[in-house]
Amino acid sequence: MSVTRPSKKKRQLIIGSATLLLGTTMLTGCGTEAVKMVTDQNGVKSEMVLVSKDNRVIEQYGSNTIDFQKMGANADAIKGAIYDYQQKTKDLAGVEYRYAVGNSKALEYTEVNFDEADLNKLKELDILQGDSTDADKTDFVDLQKTIDALEKIGYTKEQ
């Protein structure tokens, strides 16, 4: 019997996921709160952890598992979209994006540190979405508004 070692990208995603769990466990003991939001729709299984202090999101960790067949898309279209997103985030302060693409599935992992990131740049690149009317402008990401927005598009809060 032989044992094969996972590819480098797969190991990085596994390490990233383990870091996500360990990091949120450690952070919640430091006066912060971690909220996990999940969804599984149209071939995309997504998990997002929002780490906040008071109601201000300070970090966001997200992972997506994309099943091309269930999504109804071909691998080339997904690879193109992933490449475009990677180019947007490549040298963006406070954002780390990793991915692995196979013949039938893709894995994505994104970390955003909002203390380091430029919120205006994130909005400009359509990485961060939300109201930008003068009445709603803030210099931080609001936890409850983020949870509400995610629930509107099918995420549920995991206990």
Protein Blocks (a to p, Z undefined) as FASTA:
>chain_A
ZZddddfklmmmmmmmmmmmmmmmmmmmnopacddddddeehiacddddddehjacfbdc
ddddddfklnopafklmmmmmmmmmmmmmmgghiacdddddfkbccddddddfklpcfkl
mmmnomagcdfbfklgccbdcfklmmmmmmmnopacdZZ
